[in-house]
Amino acid sequence: MRYGGHPSKEQLQRNFDSMLRRVLSGSGLRTETGLDQQTMKALRELGSAYPNASQELEAAARRAFAGQLDGTNAAQRRAELDRMIAERE
C-alpha cells in the first residue's frame, strides 16, 4: 500500500483476491488490507464456513467488495450513521 494515503483500486483488488484465497483455504484474514467493514464481514462469514464454503457466500463476499469499489458500502454506512444520530436527537 501507499504510505500516507488510501490504497489504489488495484491494491484493493490484490488484497481482496489474497484474502479470498486465504479464507477459501482455511487461513485467517490479515488486518490493514484497506478492505471495508462490509467486505471483511463477508470474508469472515465465508471463512467461518470452511471447508464447506458455499458459492453463495463467495458471491456475497464479491458483492460486498464491489460495493466498496463503487461506493455503495460507504453510502449505506453513512445512511445508517445518520439514522442513528437522528434517533438520538
DSSP file (Angstrom, degrees, kcal/mol; ACC not computed):
  #  RESIDUE AA STRUCTURE BP1 BP2  ACC     N-H-->O    O-->H-N    N-H-->O    O-->H-N    TCO  KAPPA ALPHA  PHI   PSI    X-CA   Y-CA   Z-CA
    1    1 A M              0   0    0      0, 0.0     2,-0.2     0, 0.0     5,-0.1   0.000 360.0 360.0 360.0 153.7    0.0    0.0    0.0
    2    2 A R    >   -     0   0    0      4,-0.1     3,-0.8     1,-0.1     2,-0.3  -0.518 360.0-119.1 -71.7 142.5    1.0    3.6   -0.5
    3    3 A Y  T 3  S+     0   0    0      1,-0.2     3,-0.1    -2,-0.2    -1,-0.1  -0.648  91.7  14.5 -82.3 139.8    2.1    5.3    2.7
    4    4 A G  T 3  S+     0   0    0     -2,-0.3     2,-0.3     1,-0.2    -1,-0.2   0.612 119.4  60.5  78.0  12.3    0.2    8.3    3.8
    5    5 A G  S <  S-     0   0    0     -3,-0.8    -1,-0.2     3,-0.0     3,-0.1  -0.873  89.6 -73.5-152.7-174.7   -2.8    7.6    1.5
    6    6 A H        -     0   0    0     -2,-0.3    -4,-0.1    -3,-0.1     2,-0.0  -0.599  55.5 -98.4 -87.2 150.6   -5.6    5.3    0.6
    7    7 A P        -     0   0    0      0, 0.0    -1,-0.1     0, 0.0    26,-0.0  -0.369  40.8-113.7 -66.5 148.1   -4.9    2.1   -1.3
    8    8 A S     >  -     0   0    0      1,-0.1     4,-2.6    -3,-0.1     5,-0.2  -0.263  28.6-103.9 -72.8 167.1   -5.5    2.3   -5.0
    9    9 A K  H  > S+     0   0    0      1,-0.2     4,-2.5     2,-0.2     5,-0.2   0.890 124.5  52.5 -59.0 -39.8   -8.2    0.2   -6.7
   10   10 A E  H  > S+     0   0    0      2,-0.2     4,-2.4     1,-0.2    -1,-0.2   0.899 109.4  48.4 -64.9 -41.0   -5.5   -2.2   -7.9
   11   11 A Q  H  > S+     0   0    0      2,-0.2     4,-2.6     1,-0.2    -2,-0.2   0.914 111.4  50.2 -65.8 -42.1   -4.1   -2.6   -4.4
   12   12 A L  H  X S+     0   0    0     -4,-2.6     4,-3.0     2,-0.2    -2,-0.2   0.917 109.9  50.8 -60.9 -42.8   -7.6   -3.2   -3.1
   13   13 A Q  H  X S+     0   0    0     -4,-2.5     4,-2.8     2,-0.2    -2,-0.2   0.926 111.1  47.8 -62.2 -44.3   -8.2   -5.8   -5.7
   14   14 A R  H  X S+     0   0    0     -4,-2.4     4,-2.4     2,-0.2    -1,-0.2   0.919 113.5  48.2 -61.7 -42.7   -5.0   -7.6   -4.9
   15   15 A N  H  X S+     0   0    0     -4,-2.6     4,-2.7     2,-0.2     5,-0.2   0.918 112.5  48.1 -64.8 -43.2   -5.8   -7.5   -1.2
   16   16 A F  H  X S+     0   0    0     -4,-3.0     4,-2.9     2,-0.2     5,-0.2   0.950 112.2  48.7 -62.1 -47.9   -9.3   -8.8   -1.8
   17   17 A D  H  X S+     0   0    0     -4,-2.8     4,-2.2     1,-0.2    -1,-0.2   0.898 113.0  48.6 -58.6 -41.0   -8.1  -11.6   -4.0
   18   18 A S  H  X S+     0   0    0     -4,-2.4     4,-2.1    -5,-0.2    -1,-0.2   0.920 113.2  46.0 -65.1 -44.8   -5.4  -12.6   -1.5
   19   19 A M  H  X S+     0   0    0     -4,-2.7     4,-2.5     2,-0.2     5,-0.2   0.869 110.8  53.7 -68.1 -35.9   -7.9  -12.6    1.4
   20   20 A L  H  X S+     0   0    0     -4,-2.9     4,-2.2    -5,-0.2    -1,-0.2   0.934 109.9  47.3 -63.0 -45.8  -10.4  -14.6   -0.6
   21   21 A R  H  X S+     0   0    0     -4,-2.2     4,-1.0    -5,-0.2     6,-0.2   0.904 111.3  52.9 -60.3 -40.9   -7.8  -17.2   -1.4
   22   22 A R  H ><>S+     0   0    0     -4,-2.1     5,-2.9     1,-0.2     3,-0.7   0.945 111.7  42.5 -62.3 -49.4   -6.8  -17.3    2.3
   23   23 A V  H ><5S+     0   0    0     -4,-2.5     3,-1.1     1,-0.2    -1,-0.2   0.859 111.2  55.5 -70.0 -32.3  -10.3  -17.9    3.6
   24   24 A L  H 3<5S+     0   0    0     -4,-2.2    -1,-0.2     1,-0.2    -2,-0.2   0.700 110.3  47.3 -71.4 -17.0  -11.1  -20.4    0.9
   25   25 A S  T <<5S-     0   0    0     -4,-1.0    -1,-0.2    -3,-0.7    -2,-0.2   0.336 124.5-101.8-103.3   5.8   -8.0  -22.4    2.1
   26   26 A G  T < 5S+     0   0    0     -3,-1.1    -3,-0.2     1,-0.3     2,-0.2   0.522  79.2 130.0  91.0   5.4   -8.9  -22.2    5.8
   27   27 A S      < -     0   0    0     -5,-2.9    -1,-0.3    -6,-0.2    -2,-0.1  -0.486  56.4-108.6 -89.3 163.8   -6.5  -19.4    6.7
   28   28 A G        -     0   0    0     -2,-0.2     2,-0.2     1,-0.1    -1,-0.1  -0.303  34.0 -95.7 -85.2 172.5   -7.4  -16.3    8.7
   29   29 A L        -     0   0    0     -2,-0.1     2,-0.2    -7,-0.1    -1,-0.1  -0.581  29.9-132.1 -87.1 149.2   -7.6  -12.7    7.5
   30   30 A R        -     0   0    0     -2,-0.2     3,-0.2     1,-0.1     2,-0.2  -0.602  20.0-126.8 -90.0 159.8   -4.9  -10.1    7.8
   31   31 A T  S    S+     0   0    0     -2,-0.2    -1,-0.1     1,-0.2     0, 0.0  -0.500  83.9  42.5 -95.6 174.0   -5.5   -6.7    9.1
   32   32 A E        +     0   0    0     -2,-0.2    -1,-0.2     3,-0.1    -2,-0.0   0.894  68.3 132.8  57.5  45.6   -4.6   -3.4    7.4
   33   33 A T  S    S-     0   0    0     -3,-0.2   -18,-0.1     2,-0.2     3,-0.1   0.602  71.4-120.5 -97.1 -14.7   -5.8   -4.5    4.0
   34   34 A G        +     0   0    0      1,-0.3     2,-0.2   -19,-0.1   -22,-0.1   0.384  68.8 137.0  86.0  -3.8   -7.8   -1.4    3.1
   35   35 A L        -     0   0    0      1,-0.1    -1,-0.3     2,-0.1    -2,-0.2  -0.546  53.6-119.4 -77.3 142.6  -10.9   -3.5    2.8
   36   36 A D     >  -     0   0    0     -2,-0.2     4,-2.7    -3,-0.1     5,-0.2  -0.163  26.2 -97.5 -79.8 174.8  -14.0   -2.0    4.4
   37   37 A Q  H  > S+     0   0    0      1,-0.2     4,-2.6     2,-0.2     5,-0.2   0.884 121.1  51.2 -60.5 -42.3  -16.1   -3.5    7.2
   38   38 A Q  H  > S+     0   0    0      2,-0.2     4,-2.1     1,-0.2    -1,-0.2   0.909 112.6  45.8 -64.3 -41.4  -18.8   -4.9    5.0
   39   39 A T  H  > S+     0   0    0     25,-0.3     4,-2.3     2,-0.2    -2,-0.2   0.925 113.8  48.2 -68.0 -44.4  -16.2   -6.7    2.8
   40   40 A M  H  X S+     0   0    0     -4,-2.7     4,-2.6     2,-0.2    -2,-0.2   0.893 110.5  52.3 -63.4 -38.9  -14.3   -8.0    5.8
   41   41 A K  H  X S+     0   0    0     -4,-2.6     4,-2.4    -5,-0.2    -1,-0.2   0.931 110.1  48.0 -61.8 -45.3  -17.5   -9.3    7.4
   42   42 A A  H  X S+     0   0    0     -4,-2.1     4,-2.0     1,-0.2    19,-0.2   0.887 112.2  49.5 -63.6 -38.8  -18.4  -11.1    4.3
   43   43 A L  H  X S+     0   0    0     -4,-2.3     4,-2.7     2,-0.2    -1,-0.2   0.893 110.0  51.2 -67.0 -39.2  -14.9  -12.7    4.1
   44   44 A R  H  X S+     0   0    0     -4,-2.6     4,-2.4     2,-0.2    -2,-0.2   0.915 109.8  49.9 -63.0 -41.8  -15.2  -13.7    7.8
   45   45 A E  H  X S+     0   0    0     -4,-2.4     4,-0.8     2,-0.2    -2,-0.2   0.902 111.8  48.5 -62.8 -40.3  -18.5  -15.4    7.1
   46   46 A L  H >< S+     0   0    0     -4,-2.0     3,-0.8     1,-0.2     4,-0.3   0.928 112.6  48.0 -63.9 -45.6  -17.0  -17.2    4.1
   47   47 A G  H >< S+     0   0    0     -4,-2.7     3,-1.4     1,-0.2    -2,-0.2   0.840 104.3  60.4 -64.9 -33.4  -14.0  -18.3    6.2
   48   48 A S  H 3< S+     0   0    0     -4,-2.4    -1,-0.2     1,-0.3    -2,-0.2   0.756 100.4  56.6 -65.7 -23.2  -16.3  -19.5    9.0
   49   49 A A  T X< S+     0   0    0     -4,-0.8     3,-2.6    -3,-0.8    -1,-0.3   0.528  88.6 161.7 -85.7  -5.5  -17.9  -21.9    6.6
   50   50 A Y  T <   +     0   0    0     -3,-1.4   -26,-0.1     1,-0.3   -25,-0.1  -0.319  60.7  18.8 -57.2 136.9  -14.6  -23.6    5.7
   51   51 A P  T 3  S+     0   0    0      0, 0.0    -1,-0.3     0, 0.0    -2,-0.1  -0.939 133.3  44.9 -93.1  12.5  -14.2  -26.3    4.4
   52   52 A N  S <  S+     0   0    0     -3,-2.6    -2,-0.2    -4,-0.1     2,-0.1  -0.147  73.4 159.7-109.8  38.4  -17.9  -26.2    3.3
   53   53 A A        -     0   0    0    -29,-0.1     2,-0.1     1,-0.1    -7,-0.1  -0.399  32.7-136.3 -64.1 131.9  -18.0  -22.6    1.9
   54   54 A S     >  -     0   0    0     -2,-0.1     4,-1.9     1,-0.1     5,-0.1  -0.466  16.4-119.0 -88.6 160.6  -20.9  -22.2   -0.5
   55   55 A Q  H  > S+     0   0    0      1,-0.2     4,-2.6     2,-0.2     5,-0.2   0.825 115.3  60.4 -64.3 -30.8  -20.8  -20.4   -3.8
   56   56 A E  H  > S+     0   0    0      2,-0.2     4,-2.2     1,-0.2    -1,-0.2   0.905 104.4  47.5 -64.7 -41.3  -23.5  -18.1   -2.3
   57   57 A L  H  > S+     0   0    0      2,-0.2     4,-2.0     1,-0.2    -1,-0.2   0.891 112.6  49.0 -67.1 -38.4  -21.1  -17.0    0.5
   58   58 A E  H  X S+     0   0    0     -4,-1.9     4,-2.2     2,-0.2    -2,-0.2   0.919 111.2  49.9 -65.5 -41.3  -18.3  -16.4   -2.0
   59   59 A A  H  X S+     0   0    0     -4,-2.6     4,-2.4     1,-0.2    -2,-0.2   0.878 108.5  53.4 -63.9 -36.9  -20.7  -14.4   -4.2
   60   60 A A  H  X S+     0   0    0     -4,-2.2     4,-2.4     2,-0.2    -1,-0.2   0.893 108.3  49.9 -64.9 -39.3  -21.7  -12.4   -1.2
   61   61 A A  H  X S+     0   0    0     -4,-2.0     4,-2.2   -19,-0.2    -2,-0.2   0.907 111.1  49.0 -64.9 -41.0  -18.1  -11.5   -0.5
   62   62 A R  H  X S+     0   0    0     -4,-2.2     4,-2.3     2,-0.2    -2,-0.2   0.889 111.5  49.5 -66.1 -38.5  -17.6  -10.5   -4.1
   63   63 A R  H  X S+     0   0    0     -4,-2.4     4,-2.3     2,-0.2    -2,-0.2   0.906 109.6  51.8 -65.9 -40.9  -20.7   -8.3   -4.0
   64   64 A A  H  X S+     0   0    0     -4,-2.4     4,-1.5     1,-0.2   -25,-0.3   0.919 111.2  47.2 -61.4 -43.0  -19.5   -6.7   -0.7
   65   65 A F  H  X S+     0   0    0     -4,-2.2     4,-2.3     2,-0.2    -1,-0.2   0.904 109.3  53.1 -66.5 -40.0  -16.2   -5.9   -2.3
   66   66 A A  H  X S+     0   0    0     -4,-2.3     4,-2.3     1,-0.2     6,-0.3   0.887 106.9  54.4 -60.0 -37.8  -17.9   -4.5   -5.4
   67   67 A G  H  X>S+     0   0    0     -4,-2.3     6,-1.6     1,-0.2     4,-0.7   0.834 106.6  51.3 -64.8 -32.9  -19.9   -2.3   -3.1
   68   68 A Q  H ><5S+     0   0    0     -4,-1.5     3,-0.6     4,-0.2    -2,-0.2   0.940 111.5  46.9 -67.2 -45.9  -16.7   -1.0   -1.6
   69   69 A L  H 3<5S+     0   0    0     -4,-2.3    -2,-0.2     1,-0.2    -1,-0.2   0.868 116.7  42.0 -66.1 -36.5  -15.3   -0.2   -5.0
   70   70 A D  H 3<5S-     0   0    0     -4,-2.3    -1,-0.2    -5,-0.2    -2,-0.2   0.494 112.4-113.2 -93.0  -0.8  -18.4    1.6   -6.2
   71   71 A G  T <X5S+     0   0    0     -4,-0.7     4,-2.2    -3,-0.6     5,-0.2   0.396  82.6 120.1  90.8  -3.7  -19.1    3.5   -3.0
   72   72 A T  H  ><S+     0   0    0     -5,-0.7     4,-2.5    -6,-0.3     5,-0.2   0.915  74.6  50.9 -60.5 -44.8  -22.3    1.7   -2.1
   73   73 A N  H  > S+     0   0    0     -6,-1.6     4,-2.4     1,-0.2    -1,-0.2   0.919 110.8  48.2 -61.2 -43.9  -21.0    0.3    1.2
   74   74 A A  H  > S+     0   0    0     -7,-0.4     4,-2.6     1,-0.2    -1,-0.2   0.897 111.4  50.4 -64.6 -40.2  -19.8    3.8    2.3
   75   75 A A  H  X S+     0   0    0     -4,-2.2     4,-2.3     2,-0.2    -1,-0.2   0.904 111.2  48.5 -65.0 -40.9  -23.2    5.3    1.3
   76   76 A Q  H  X S+     0   0    0     -4,-2.5     4,-2.3     2,-0.2    -2,-0.2   0.905 111.6  49.8 -64.8 -41.1  -25.0    2.7    3.3
   77   77 A R  H  X S+     0   0    0     -4,-2.4     4,-2.4     2,-0.2    -2,-0.2   0.922 111.1  48.7 -64.6 -44.3  -22.8    3.2    6.3
   78   78 A R  H  X S+     0   0    0     -4,-2.6     4,-2.8     1,-0.2    -2,-0.2   0.915 111.2  50.5 -61.4 -42.6  -23.3    7.0    6.2
   79   79 A A  H  X S+     0   0    0     -4,-2.3     4,-2.3     1,-0.2    -2,-0.2   0.896 110.8  49.1 -63.4 -40.1  -27.1    6.5    6.0
   80   80 A E  H  X S+     0   0    0     -4,-2.3     4,-2.3     2,-0.2    -1,-0.2   0.912 112.2  47.7 -65.7 -42.5  -27.0    4.2    9.0
   81   81 A L  H  X S+     0   0    0     -4,-2.4     4,-2.5     2,-0.2    -2,-0.2   0.913 111.3  50.8 -64.5 -42.2  -24.9    6.6   11.0
   82   82 A D  H  X S+     0   0    0     -4,-2.8     4,-2.5     1,-0.2    -2,-0.2   0.907 110.5  50.1 -60.1 -41.8  -27.3    9.5   10.0
   83   83 A R  H  X S+     0   0    0     -4,-2.3     4,-1.9     2,-0.2    -2,-0.2   0.914 110.5  49.0 -62.8 -43.3  -30.2    7.3   11.1
   84   84 A M  H  X S+     0   0    0     -4,-2.3     4,-1.1     2,-0.2    -2,-0.2   0.899 112.3  48.1 -64.1 -41.2  -28.6    6.6   14.5
   85   85 A I  H  X S+     0   0    0     -4,-2.5     4,-0.9     1,-0.2     3,-0.5   0.915 110.1  52.1 -65.8 -42.7  -27.8   10.2   15.1
   86   86 A A  H >< S+     0   0    0     -4,-2.5     3,-0.5     1,-0.2    -1,-0.2   0.859 105.5  55.5 -63.4 -34.9  -31.4   11.3   14.2
   87   87 A E  H 3< S+     0   0    0     -4,-1.9    -1,-0.2     1,-0.2    -2,-0.2   0.814 107.0  50.7 -66.5 -29.5  -32.8    8.7   16.6
   88   88 A R  H 3<        0   0    0     -4,-1.1    -1,-0.2    -3,-0.5    -2,-0.2   0.644 360.0 360.0 -83.4 -15.1  -30.7   10.3   19.4
   89   89 A E    <<        0   0    0     -4,-0.9    -1,-0.2    -3,-0.5    -2,-0.2   0.478 360.0 360.0 -83.1 360.0  -31.9   13.9   18.7
